Amino acid sequence: MNQDFLNEISSACKEDTRLREILRRILSMDKFEIENFKKKMNIYFIGRDSEEDLKSKRFFQCVLESGNAEIVAKSIGII
């Protein structure tokens, strides 16, 4: 994942308590739960193409990628 996008995600998480809570929940998941959640997110976003949906999809894709949730959490001081 692109470092600029990780920085953008980090900034958004600093400003939005809902995003921080989502990040915390993802960090508490094991690998099996993350894989199931990825599948659910992929199904949820099928056919959704508004700007807000696309931003949300990119956020989830980023933080669900291996190690990215930890990178973001460290950069905002959660862990």
VMD Tcl script that builds the backbone (N, CA, C; Angstrom):
set m [mol new atoms 237]
animate dup $m
set s [atomselect $m all]
$s set {name element resname resid chain x y z} {
  {N N MET 1 A 0.850 -1.179 0.000}
  {CA C MET 1 A 0.000 0.000 0.000}
  {C C MET 1 A 0.887 1.230 0.000}
  {N N ASN 2 A 0.484 2.191 -0.691}
  {CA C ASN 2 A 1.173 3.461 -0.863}
  {C C ASN 2 A 1.254 4.220 0.477}
  {N N GLN 3 A 2.443 4.725 0.807}
  {CA C GLN 3 A 2.660 5.432 2.081}
  {C C GLN 3 A 1.802 6.690 2.185}
  {N N ASP 4 A 1.604 7.390 1.081}
  {CA C ASP 4 A 0.750 8.586 1.109}
  {C C ASP 4 A -0.678 8.225 1.517}
  {N N PHE 5 A -1.168 7.102 1.006}
  {CA C PHE 5 A -2.526 6.682 1.358}
  {C C PHE 5 A -2.587 6.258 2.823}
  {N N LEU 6 A -1.560 5.586 3.320}
  {CA C LEU 6 A -1.512 5.235 4.739}
  {C C LEU 6 A -1.510 6.495 5.604}
  {N N ASN 7 A -0.799 7.521 5.172}
  {CA C ASN 7 A -0.795 8.797 5.898}
  {C C ASN 7 A -2.184 9.436 5.888}
  {N N GLU 8 A -2.853 9.344 4.753}
  {CA C GLU 8 A -4.210 9.885 4.630}
  {C C GLU 8 A -5.168 9.145 5.572}
  {N N ILE 9 A -5.048 7.828 5.623}
  {CA C ILE 9 A -5.874 7.020 6.528}
  {C C ILE 9 A -5.574 7.400 7.976}
  {N N SER 10 A -4.304 7.557 8.302}
  {CA C SER 10 A -3.911 7.939 9.662}
  {C C SER 10 A -4.516 9.281 10.055}
  {N N SER 11 A -4.450 10.247 9.162}
  {CA C SER 11 A -5.033 11.567 9.435}
  {C C SER 11 A -6.533 11.466 9.655}
  {N N ALA 12 A -7.195 10.682 8.821}
  {CA C ALA 12 A -8.643 10.514 8.965}
  {C C ALA 12 A -8.979 9.856 10.302}
  {N N CYS 13 A -8.185 8.882 10.722}
  {CA C CYS 13 A -8.429 8.195 11.992}
  {C C CYS 13 A -8.189 9.125 13.180}
  {N N LYS 14 A -7.228 10.018 13.058}
  {CA C LYS 14 A -6.984 10.982 14.134}
  {C C LYS 14 A -8.191 11.882 14.346}
  {N N GLU 15 A -8.870 12.218 13.259}
  {CA C GLU 15 A -9.981 13.167 13.305}
  {C C GLU 15 A -11.337 12.525 13.586}
  {N N ASP 16 A -11.473 11.240 13.333}
  {CA C ASP 16 A -12.790 10.602 13.390}
  {C C ASP 16 A -12.785 9.439 14.390}
  {N N THR 17 A -13.532 9.596 15.474}
  {CA C THR 17 A -13.570 8.554 16.504}
  {C C THR 17 A -14.162 7.248 15.975}
  {N N ARG 18 A -15.087 7.335 15.026}
  {CA C ARG 18 A -15.682 6.112 14.452}
  {C C ARG 18 A -14.631 5.292 13.728}
  {N N LEU 19 A -13.753 5.969 12.974}
  {CA C LEU 19 A -12.691 5.249 12.269}
  {C C LEU 19 A -11.709 4.622 13.246}
  {N N ARG 20 A -11.416 5.334 14.336}
  {CA C ARG 20 A -10.520 4.760 15.351}
  {C C ARG 20 A -11.141 3.517 15.973}
  {N N GLU 21 A -12.433 3.548 16.207}
  {CA C GLU 21 A -13.105 2.376 16.774}
  {C C GLU 21 A -13.073 1.201 15.789}
  {N N ILE 22 A -13.305 1.468 14.526}
  {CA C ILE 22 A -13.216 0.410 13.503}
  {C C ILE 22 A -11.805 -0.166 13.498}
  {N N LEU 23 A -10.814 0.697 13.540}
  {CA C LEU 23 A -9.424 0.258 13.548}
  {C C LEU 23 A -9.142 -0.624 14.768}
  {N N ARG 24 A -9.618 -0.215 15.932}
  {CA C ARG 24 A -9.433 -1.014 17.160}
  {C C ARG 24 A -10.067 -2.394 17.022}
  {N N ARG 25 A -11.259 -2.435 16.447}
  {CA C ARG 25 A -11.942 -3.724 16.277}
  {C C ARG 25 A -11.186 -4.625 15.313}
  {N N ILE 26 A -10.673 -4.050 14.250}
  {CA C ILE 26 A -9.886 -4.840 13.296}
  {C C ILE 26 A -8.624 -5.374 13.962}
  {N N LEU 27 A -8.006 -4.536 14.777}
  {CA C LEU 27 A -6.799 -4.976 15.481}
  {C C LEU 27 A -7.081 -6.120 16.457}
  {N N SER 28 A -8.297 -6.211 16.953}
  {CA C SER 28 A -8.636 -7.271 17.909}
  {C C SER 28 A -9.013 -8.591 17.221}
  {N N MET 29 A -9.151 -8.569 15.901}
  {CA C MET 29 A -9.545 -9.772 15.158}
  {C C MET 29 A -8.349 -10.687 14.919}
  {N N ASP 30 A -8.646 -12.000 14.892}
  {CA C ASP 30 A -7.599 -12.939 14.478}
  {C C ASP 30 A -7.651 -13.073 12.951}
  {N N LYS 31 A -6.730 -13.830 12.394}
  {CA C LYS 31 A -6.630 -13.943 10.927}
  {C C LYS 31 A -7.909 -14.488 10.300}
  {N N PHE 32 A -8.526 -15.462 10.945}
  {CA C PHE 32 A -9.762 -16.050 10.438}
  {C C PHE 32 A -10.876 -15.008 10.394}
  {N N GLU 33 A -11.016 -14.242 11.456}
  {CA C GLU 33 A -12.044 -13.197 11.512}
  {C C GLU 33 A -11.800 -12.124 10.458}
  {N N ILE 34 A -10.535 -11.769 10.251}
  {CA C ILE 34 A -10.207 -10.765 9.236}
  {C C ILE 34 A -10.583 -11.266 7.846}
  {N N GLU 35 A -10.273 -12.511 7.549}
  {CA C GLU 35 A -10.627 -13.068 6.234}
  {C C GLU 35 A -12.137 -13.081 6.030}
  {N N ASN 36 A -12.886 -13.458 7.057}
  {CA C ASN 36 A -14.358 -13.438 6.957}
  {C C ASN 36 A -14.872 -12.020 6.773}
  {N N PHE 37 A -14.295 -11.078 7.498}
  {CA C PHE 37 A -14.710 -9.685 7.388}
  {C C PHE 37 A -14.408 -9.134 5.993}
  {N N LYS 38 A -13.248 -9.496 5.437}
  {CA C LYS 38 A -12.905 -9.066 4.066}
  {C C LYS 38 A -13.960 -9.543 3.075}
  {N N LYS 39 A -14.370 -10.807 3.217}
  {CA C LYS 39 A -15.384 -11.355 2.318}
  {C C LYS 39 A -16.693 -10.579 2.432}
  {N N LYS 40 A -17.085 -10.295 3.671}
  {CA C LYS 40 A -18.327 -9.540 3.888}
  {C C LYS 40 A -18.233 -8.135 3.301}
  {N N MET 41 A -17.085 -7.494 3.445}
  {CA C MET 41 A -16.903 -6.150 2.901}
  {C C MET 41 A -16.950 -6.178 1.372}
  {N N ASN 42 A -16.335 -7.176 0.772}
  {CA C ASN 42 A -16.375 -7.285 -0.689}
  {C C ASN 42 A -17.800 -7.449 -1.190}
  {N N ILE 43 A -18.579 -8.271 -0.506}
  {CA C ILE 43 A -19.986 -8.466 -0.884}
  {C C ILE 43 A -20.775 -7.179 -0.671}
  {N N TYR 44 A -20.552 -6.527 0.457}
  {CA C TYR 44 A -21.275 -5.295 0.770}
  {C C TYR 44 A -21.065 -4.220 -0.304}
  {N N PHE 45 A -19.846 -4.096 -0.805}
  {CA C PHE 45 A -19.545 -3.010 -1.735}
  {C C PHE 45 A -19.846 -3.334 -3.200}
  {N N ILE 46 A -20.340 -4.525 -3.490}
  {CA C ILE 46 A -20.719 -4.851 -4.866}
  {C C ILE 46 A -21.834 -3.907 -5.297}
  {N N GLY 47 A -21.631 -3.229 -6.398}
  {CA C GLY 47 A -22.641 -2.342 -6.955}
  {C C GLY 47 A -22.728 -0.977 -6.299}
  {N N ARG 48 A -21.908 -0.733 -5.306}
  {CA C ARG 48 A -21.920 0.576 -4.647}
  {C C ARG 48 A -20.799 1.405 -5.262}
  {N N ASP 49 A -21.158 2.523 -5.845}
  {CA C ASP 49 A -20.138 3.290 -6.558}
  {C C ASP 49 A -20.197 4.791 -6.304}
  {N N SER 50 A -20.853 5.185 -5.207}
  {CA C SER 50 A -20.833 6.603 -4.862}
  {C C SER 50 A -19.427 6.953 -4.357}
  {N N GLU 51 A -19.122 8.217 -4.332}
  {CA C GLU 51 A -17.802 8.661 -3.872}
  {C C GLU 51 A -17.554 8.212 -2.429}
  {N N GLU 52 A -18.567 8.347 -1.591}
  {CA C GLU 52 A -18.435 7.936 -0.188}
  {C C GLU 52 A -18.200 6.430 -0.068}
  {N N ASP 53 A -18.929 5.641 -0.866}
  {CA C ASP 53 A -18.741 4.192 -0.838}
  {C C ASP 53 A -17.335 3.812 -1.291}
  {N N LEU 54 A -16.844 4.466 -2.320}
  {CA C LEU 54 A -15.508 4.156 -2.814}
  {C C LEU 54 A -14.433 4.501 -1.787}
  {N N LYS 55 A -14.611 5.616 -1.088}
  {CA C LYS 55 A -13.663 5.985 -0.028}
  {C C LYS 55 A -13.693 4.965 1.101}
  {N N SER 56 A -14.892 4.556 1.474}
  {CA C SER 56 A -15.035 3.560 2.541}
  {C C SER 56 A -14.402 2.235 2.139}
  {N N LYS 57 A -14.642 1.833 0.910}
  {CA C LYS 57 A -14.070 0.578 0.419}
  {C C LYS 57 A -12.545 0.633 0.443}
  {N N ARG 58 A -11.970 1.739 -0.003}
  {CA C ARG 58 A -10.510 1.885 0.014}
  {C C ARG 58 A -9.970 1.851 1.446}
  {N N PHE 59 A -10.685 2.481 2.388}
  {CA C PHE 59 A -10.281 2.456 3.789}
  {C C PHE 59 A -10.216 1.013 4.283}
  {N N PHE 60 A -11.300 0.266 4.079}
  {CA C PHE 60 A -11.330 -1.115 4.551}
  {C C PHE 60 A -10.280 -1.977 3.857}
  {N N GLN 61 A -10.128 -1.809 2.557}
  {CA C GLN 61 A -9.110 -2.587 1.853}
  {C C GLN 61 A -7.725 -2.301 2.431}
  {N N CYS 62 A -7.467 -1.061 2.741}
  {CA C CYS 62 A -6.165 -0.675 3.282}
  {C C CYS 62 A -5.935 -1.276 4.654}
  {N N VAL 63 A -6.842 -1.049 5.590}
  {CA C VAL 63 A -6.600 -1.497 6.955}
  {C C VAL 63 A -6.715 -3.004 7.121}
  {N N LEU 64 A -7.356 -3.673 6.175}
  {CA C LEU 64 A -7.448 -5.130 6.244}
  {C C LEU 64 A -6.258 -5.817 5.577}
  {N N GLU 65 A -5.440 -5.059 4.863}
  {CA C GLU 65 A -4.233 -5.622 4.267}
  {C C GLU 65 A -3.223 -5.909 5.358}
  {N N SER 66 A -2.488 -6.955 5.190}
  {CA C SER 66 A -1.534 -7.418 6.201}
  {C C SER 66 A -0.628 -6.307 6.732}
  {N N GLY 67 A -0.734 -6.060 8.023}
  {CA C GLY 67 A 0.154 -5.113 8.683}
  {C C GLY 67 A -0.272 -3.657 8.633}
  {N N ASN 68 A -1.165 -3.292 7.746}
  {CA C ASN 68 A -1.525 -1.877 7.607}
  {C C ASN 68 A -2.284 -1.332 8.816}
  {N N ALA 69 A -3.139 -2.133 9.418}
  {CA C ALA 69 A -3.867 -1.658 10.601}
  {C C ALA 69 A -2.886 -1.297 11.711}
  {N N GLU 70 A -1.858 -2.132 11.877}
  {CA C GLU 70 A -0.847 -1.854 12.898}
  {C C GLU 70 A -0.049 -0.592 12.583}
  {N N ILE 71 A 0.278 -0.414 11.322}
  {CA C ILE 71 A 1.034 0.774 10.907}
  {C C ILE 71 A 0.243 2.040 11.228}
  {N N VAL 72 A -1.036 2.026 10.865}
  {CA C VAL 72 A -1.897 3.189 11.111}
  {C C VAL 72 A -2.057 3.406 12.615}
  {N N ALA 73 A -2.303 2.324 13.350}
  {CA C ALA 73 A -2.496 2.440 14.795}
  {C C ALA 73 A -1.263 3.001 15.480}
  {N N LYS 74 A -0.092 2.584 15.069}
  {CA C LYS 74 A 1.143 3.109 15.649}
  {C C LYS 74 A 1.314 4.591 15.321}
  {N N SER 75 A 0.960 4.952 14.111}
  {CA C SER 75 A 1.161 6.352 13.703}
  {C C SER 75 A 0.226 7.313 14.429}
  {N N ILE 76 A -0.917 6.805 14.919}
  {CA C ILE 76 A -1.844 7.690 15.641}
  {C C ILE 76 A -1.805 7.453 17.150}
  {N N GLY 77 A -0.945 6.548 17.585}
  {CA C GLY 77 A -0.741 6.341 19.019}
  {C C GLY 77 A -1.707 5.399 19.703}
  {N N ILE 78 A -2.410 4.568 18.938}
  {CA C ILE 78 A -3.313 3.584 19.549}
  {C C ILE 78 A -2.494 2.438 20.155}
  {N N ILE 79 A -1.452 2.039 19.447}
  {CA C ILE 79 A -0.568 0.987 19.977}
  {C C ILE 79 A 0.862 1.464 19.929}
}
mol reanalyze $m
mol bondsrecalc $m
mol representation Tube
mol addrep $m
